[in-house]
Amino acid sequence: MPDGFQPRSPRGAGAQPVSIPAPRLDPASPLLFVINAAAGAQDVDAKRAVIESALAAHGRKGELRVCQPDELAHVATEAAAAALERATAVVAVGGDGSLNTVARAAHAAGCAMGVIPYGTFNYFARTHGIPTEPSAAARQLLNARPLPVQVGAINDRVFLVNASLGLYPELLQDREAFKARFGRSRWVALVAAFATLLRAQRRLRLHIETGATVRDVQTLTLFVGNNLLQLQQIGAEPEDTVPGTPGDGSLAALMLRPIGTLSMLGLMAHGAMGRLREAAGVESFEFTHMVVRPTLAPGHRKIVVACDGEVTRMRTPIDIRVLGAPLYLLRGDGAADAASGLRAVP
């Protein structure tokens, strides 16, 4: 498993969620901020200023731990262990990839986690009622309390927003290349996505097991969502077939059957209008546990996988499930109400 993380108490198919009490928070104990120096458009000094201003205004203490991307997993692990010992929370400062790394550490340690978002889309923060403006997010978390949120796991690696194999990891790699050349913005991300989709040809042959259902499929990508907001915005929310909703009781799977260039253009148009599920060749469904066995070339046992925007390689078979143990996220007053209103998002 990458980076030495081990999530607590995974849930098998049909099992019940694990009951874990909320971690204790001591208001006098300093919050531990893990800052990815490379995340977002603002520099480290600007991020420090946002946090220090919020702490001073609320009379709170904090420790700021700044690191480079290749140090993030180690720093997050140490900070999460310290947060549990000191009865405080570890706070992730960065985009969805940074949040994922800190969340894995917090979930493994059993401490509470806060979020100050600096990403492009910030789906995790928006879903849970956390402001996307960093100074507002910093102010809110100082009056927040730890509430349980669902996390998924792919081969025991925690994910907050989504995990995927096939075309979507390629899209993420192209997006990073476009961002390095043209800058970080949603428009750059969308242009990169169009470029990837238009040249998509590689097919995945997958043997999929979900409960008692077994199927063999050919697809360009298998996308798994743990975030209802993201699914709603592209119009890919599945029909309600298992208890709960994606991100709150279940996960959503989205598969794209191999199609031609003209059909791909139609698919992109449907996605842009928030009607992806209506496009030809798109299938979506809900599940709580799925085992995927890809057909690989002889001698190959790993496949490229994306997890909350980070691309890695994982050994097959691929096991994807809802974890029974929740992540305890610092959420302010009204955040739960904001999250429960996601179905009204256009």
C-alpha positions as CSV (number, residue, x, y, z in Angstrom):
1,M,0.0,0.0,0.0
2,P,1.4,3.5,-0.9
3,D,3.1,5.6,1.7
4,G,2.6,3.1,4.5
5,F,-1.0,4.2,5.4
6,Q,-3.4,1.6,6.8
7,P,-7.1,2.6,7.1
8,R,-9.0,1.4,10.2
9,S,-11.7,-1.2,10.1
10,P,-12.6,-1.6,6.4
11,R,-16.1,-2.8,5.8
12,G,-16.8,-5.9,3.7
13,A,-19.8,-6.4,1.5
14,G,-23.0,-6.3,3.5
15,A,-21.2,-5.4,6.8
16,Q,-22.5,-2.5,9.0
17,P,-20.6,0.7,9.6
18,V,-18.2,0.7,12.5
19,S,-19.3,2.8,15.5
20,I,-16.3,5.0,16.5
21,P,-16.7,7.9,18.9
22,A,-15.7,11.4,17.8
23,P,-12.1,12.3,18.7
24,R,-11.7,14.6,21.7
25,L,-10.7,18.2,21.0
26,D,-9.0,20.4,23.5
27,P,-9.5,24.1,22.6
28,A,-6.3,25.0,24.3
29,S,-4.2,22.6,22.2
30,P,-2.7,24.1,19.0
31,L,-4.2,23.1,15.7
32,L,-1.6,21.4,13.4
33,F,-1.7,22.9,9.9
34,V,-0.1,20.8,7.1
35,I,0.6,23.2,4.2
36,N,1.5,21.9,0.7
37,A,3.8,24.7,-0.5
38,A,3.1,23.8,-4.1
39,A,-0.7,23.8,-3.9
40,G,-2.8,26.7,-5.3
41,A,-1.9,30.0,-6.8
42,Q,-0.9,31.7,-3.5
43,D,2.6,31.4,-2.1
44,V,3.4,30.1,1.3
45,D,3.6,33.5,2.9
46,A,0.1,34.3,1.8
47,K,-1.2,31.0,3.2
48,R,0.6,31.7,6.5
49,A,-1.0,35.1,6.7
50,V,-4.5,33.7,6.2
51,I,-4.0,31.1,9.0
52,E,-2.3,33.4,11.4
53,S,-4.9,36.1,11.0
54,A,-7.7,33.7,11.7
55,L,-5.9,32.3,14.8
56,A,-5.2,35.8,16.2
57,A,-8.8,36.9,15.7
58,H,-10.1,33.9,17.7
59,G,-7.3,33.8,20.3
60,R,-6.3,30.3,19.2
61,K,-2.9,28.7,18.8
62,G,-1.6,26.8,15.8
63,E,1.6,25.1,14.5
64,L,2.2,25.5,10.8
65,R,4.1,22.7,9.1
66,V,5.1,23.6,5.6
67,C,6.4,20.9,3.2
68,Q,7.0,20.1,-0.4
69,P,4.9,17.6,-2.3
70,D,7.4,14.7,-1.8
71,E,7.4,15.4,1.9
72,L,3.6,15.6,2.3
73,A,2.8,12.0,3.3
74,H,5.5,11.9,5.9
75,V,4.7,15.3,7.4
76,A,0.9,14.4,7.4
77,T,1.6,11.1,9.2
78,E,3.6,12.8,11.9
79,A,1.1,15.6,12.3
80,A,-1.9,13.2,12.6
81,A,-0.1,11.2,15.3
82,A,0.7,14.3,17.2
83,A,-2.9,15.6,16.8
84,L,-4.3,12.4,18.4
85,E,-1.8,12.6,21.3
86,R,-2.5,16.3,22.0
87,A,-6.3,16.0,21.5
88,T,-6.3,18.5,18.6
89,A,-6.9,18.3,14.8
90,V,-4.7,18.2,11.8
91,V,-5.7,20.7,9.1
92,A,-5.0,20.1,5.4
93,V,-4.1,23.3,3.4
94,G,-4.1,22.6,-0.3
95,G,-6.1,21.0,-3.2
96,D,-7.9,17.7,-3.3
97,G,-4.7,15.7,-3.7
98,S,-3.2,17.3,-0.6
99,L,-6.5,16.8,1.3
100,N,-6.4,13.1,0.3
101,T,-2.9,12.6,1.7
102,V,-3.8,14.3,5.0
103,A,-7.1,12.4,5.2
104,R,-5.4,9.1,4.9
105,A,-3.1,10.0,7.8
106,A,-6.0,11.4,9.9
107,H,-8.2,8.3,9.2
108,A,-5.4,5.9,10.1
109,A,-4.5,7.7,13.3
110,G,-8.1,8.4,14.3
111,C,-7.8,12.1,14.8
112,A,-10.0,14.9,13.6
113,M,-9.2,16.8,10.3
114,G,-9.9,20.3,9.1
115,V,-9.7,21.7,5.6
116,I,-8.5,25.0,4.1
117,P,-9.0,24.5,0.3
118,Y,-6.6,25.8,-2.4
119,G,-7.6,23.6,-5.3
120,T,-9.2,24.1,-8.7
121,F,-12.6,22.4,-8.1
122,N,-12.6,21.8,-4.3
123,Y,-15.4,19.2,-4.5
124,F,-14.7,17.8,-1.0
125,A,-14.8,21.2,0.7
126,R,-17.9,22.4,-1.2
127,T,-19.8,19.1,-0.5
128,H,-19.3,19.5,3.3
129,G,-20.2,23.2,3.5
130,I,-16.7,24.5,3.8
131,P,-16.1,27.8,2.1
132,T,-13.8,27.7,-0.9
133,E,-12.3,31.2,0.0
134,P,-9.4,30.2,2.3
135,S,-9.8,33.0,4.9
136,A,-13.5,32.1,5.3
137,A,-12.6,28.4,5.6
138,A,-9.9,29.2,8.2
139,R,-12.4,31.3,10.3
140,Q,-15.1,28.6,10.1
141,L,-12.9,25.7,11.2
142,L,-11.9,27.5,14.5
143,N,-15.6,27.2,15.6
144,A,-16.2,23.8,14.1
145,R,-16.7,20.4,15.6
146,P,-15.8,17.0,14.3
147,L,-18.6,15.2,12.4
148,P,-18.3,11.9,10.6
149,V,-18.1,11.8,6.8
150,Q,-17.9,8.8,4.5
151,V,-14.7,7.7,2.8
152,G,-14.0,5.1,0.2
153,A,-11.1,2.8,-0.3
154,I,-9.4,1.5,-3.4
155,N,-7.1,-1.4,-2.5
156,D,-7.2,0.0,1.0
157,R,-6.1,3.4,-0.1
158,V,-8.6,6.0,1.2
159,F,-10.2,8.4,-1.2
160,L,-12.5,11.3,-0.5
161,V,-13.9,12.4,-3.9
162,N,-13.2,9.8,-6.6
163,A,-11.1,6.9,-7.8
164,S,-10.7,5.6,-11.4
165,L,-8.9,3.5,-13.9
166,G,-8.5,3.8,-17.7
167,L,-9.2,7.0,-19.4
168,Y,-9.7,9.2,-16.4
169,P,-6.1,8.8,-15.0
170,E,-4.9,9.7,-18.5
171,L,-7.1,12.8,-18.4
172,L,-5.5,13.8,-15.0
173,Q,-2.0,13.4,-16.4
174,D,-2.9,15.6,-19.4
175,R,-4.5,18.2,-17.2
176,E,-1.3,18.5,-15.1
177,A,0.7,19.0,-18.3
178,F,-1.7,21.7,-19.5
179,K,-1.6,23.4,-16.1
180,A,2.2,23.4,-16.1
181,R,2.2,25.1,-19.5
182,F,-0.9,27.4,-19.4
183,G,-1.5,27.9,-15.6
184,R,-4.1,26.7,-13.1
185,S,-7.7,27.4,-13.9
186,R,-11.0,25.6,-14.6
187,W,-10.8,26.5,-18.3
188,V,-7.4,25.0,-18.7
189,A,-8.7,21.8,-17.0
190,L,-11.7,21.7,-19.3
191,V,-9.5,22.1,-22.5
192,A,-7.2,19.4,-21.3
193,A,-10.2,17.1,-20.7
194,F,-11.5,17.7,-24.3
195,A,-8.0,16.9,-25.7
196,T,-7.8,13.7,-23.8
197,L,-11.3,12.5,-24.7
198,L,-10.9,13.2,-28.4
199,R,-8.0,10.9,-28.7
200,A,-9.3,8.2,-26.3
201,Q,-8.9,4.7,-27.9
202,R,-7.5,2.3,-25.3
203,R,-10.1,-0.2,-24.0
204,L,-10.2,-1.9,-20.7
205,R,-11.5,-5.4,-20.4
206,L,-12.8,-5.8,-16.9
207,H,-14.3,-8.7,-14.9
208,I,-16.5,-6.9,-12.3
209,E,-18.1,-8.5,-9.2
210,T,-20.6,-6.5,-7.1
211,G,-22.3,-8.7,-4.6
212,A,-23.9,-11.6,-6.4
213,T,-23.6,-9.9,-9.8
214,V,-20.7,-10.8,-12.0
215,R,-20.1,-9.3,-15.4
216,D,-17.5,-8.9,-18.1
217,V,-17.3,-5.5,-19.8
218,Q,-15.3,-3.4,-22.2
219,T,-14.9,0.2,-21.3
220,L,-12.8,3.3,-21.8
221,T,-12.9,4.1,-18.1
222,L,-14.3,3.0,-14.8
223,F,-14.9,6.1,-12.6
224,V,-16.0,5.7,-9.0
225,G,-17.5,8.7,-7.2
226,N,-17.8,9.4,-3.5
227,N,-19.0,12.9,-4.0
228,L,-22.6,13.7,-4.9
229,L,-21.9,17.3,-5.9
230,Q,-19.4,16.2,-8.6
231,L,-21.8,13.6,-10.0
232,Q,-24.7,16.0,-10.0
233,Q,-22.8,18.7,-11.9
234,I,-22.0,16.4,-14.8
235,G,-25.4,14.7,-14.7
236,A,-24.1,11.3,-13.7
237,E,-25.9,10.6,-10.5
238,P,-27.0,6.9,-10.6
239,E,-30.4,5.6,-10.0
240,D,-31.0,5.0,-6.3
241,T,-30.6,1.2,-6.0
242,V,-28.8,0.7,-2.6
243,P,-29.3,2.4,0.8
244,G,-27.9,5.9,1.0
245,T,-26.4,8.1,-1.7
246,P,-22.9,8.5,-3.1
247,G,-20.8,9.9,-0.3
248,D,-23.4,8.9,2.3
249,G,-24.0,5.2,2.3
250,S,-22.9,4.2,-1.2
251,L,-20.4,4.8,-4.0
252,A,-21.3,5.5,-7.7
253,A,-19.7,3.8,-10.6
254,L,-19.6,5.3,-14.1
255,M,-18.5,3.4,-17.2
256,L,-18.0,4.6,-20.7
257,R,-18.3,2.1,-23.5
258,P,-15.9,2.4,-26.5
259,I,-17.4,5.0,-28.9
260,G,-16.3,6.9,-32.0
261,T,-15.1,10.5,-32.3
262,L,-18.6,12.0,-33.2
263,S,-20.2,10.2,-30.2
264,M,-17.4,11.4,-28.0
265,L,-18.2,15.0,-29.0
266,G,-21.8,14.3,-28.1
267,L,-20.8,12.9,-24.8
268,M,-18.7,16.0,-24.0
269,A,-21.7,18.2,-24.8
270,H,-24.0,16.2,-22.5
271,G,-21.4,16.5,-19.7
272,A,-21.1,20.2,-20.2
273,M,-24.8,20.6,-19.9
274,G,-25.0,18.3,-16.8
275,R,-26.7,15.5,-18.6
276,L,-24.0,12.9,-19.0
277,R,-26.1,10.0,-18.0
278,E,-28.3,10.6,-21.0
279,A,-25.4,10.2,-23.4
280,A,-25.0,7.1,-25.5
281,G,-22.5,4.6,-24.1
282,V,-22.6,5.8,-20.5
283,E,-23.7,3.5,-17.7
284,S,-23.9,4.4,-14.0
285,F,-24.8,2.4,-10.9
286,E,-24.5,2.4,-7.1
287,F,-22.6,-0.1,-5.0
288,T,-20.9,-0.5,-1.6
289,H,-18.3,-3.1,-2.6
290,M,-16.8,-4.0,-5.9
291,V,-13.9,-6.2,-7.1
292,V,-12.4,-5.5,-10.5
293,R,-10.1,-7.9,-12.3
294,P,-8.7,-6.2,-15.5
295,T,-7.3,-8.3,-18.4
296,L,-3.6,-7.3,-18.5
297,A,-0.7,-8.1,-20.8
298,P,1.2,-11.2,-19.9
299,G,3.6,-10.5,-17.0
300,H,1.8,-7.4,-15.9
301,R,0.1,-7.3,-12.5
302,K,-0.4,-3.6,-11.9
303,I,-2.7,-1.0,-13.5
304,V,-2.7,2.8,-13.5
305,V,-5.2,4.2,-11.0
306,A,-6.2,7.8,-10.1
307,C,-7.2,8.6,-6.5
308,D,-8.4,12.1,-5.7
309,G,-6.4,13.5,-8.6
310,E,-3.2,11.6,-7.8
311,V,-2.0,8.9,-10.3
312,T,-0.4,5.7,-9.1
313,R,-0.1,2.1,-10.0
314,M,-1.9,-0.7,-8.1
315,R,-1.7,-4.4,-8.0
316,T,-4.7,-6.3,-9.3
317,P,-7.4,-7.3,-8.5
318,I,-8.8,-3.9,-7.6
319,D,-11.0,-3.8,-4.5
320,I,-13.2,-0.7,-4.1
321,R,-15.5,-0.3,-1.1
322,V,-17.2,2.1,1.4
323,L,-15.1,2.1,4.6
324,G,-17.0,1.4,7.8
325,A,-14.9,3.8,9.9
326,P,-15.7,7.4,9.0
327,L,-13.3,10.4,8.8
328,Y,-14.1,13.0,11.4
329,L,-14.1,16.3,9.6
330,L,-14.3,19.8,11.3
331,R,-17.5,21.3,10.1
332,G,-19.0,24.6,11.2
333,D,-22.5,25.5,12.1
334,G,-24.8,25.1,9.1
335,A,-22.3,23.0,7.2
336,A,-24.3,19.9,7.7
337,D,-27.4,21.7,6.4
338,A,-25.5,22.9,3.3
339,A,-24.3,19.4,2.6
340,S,-27.8,17.9,2.9
341,G,-29.1,20.4,0.3
342,L,-26.8,19.0,-2.5
343,R,-29.7,17.6,-4.4
344,A,-30.9,21.1,-5.2
345,V,-27.6,22.0,-6.9
346,P,-28.2,22.5,-10.6
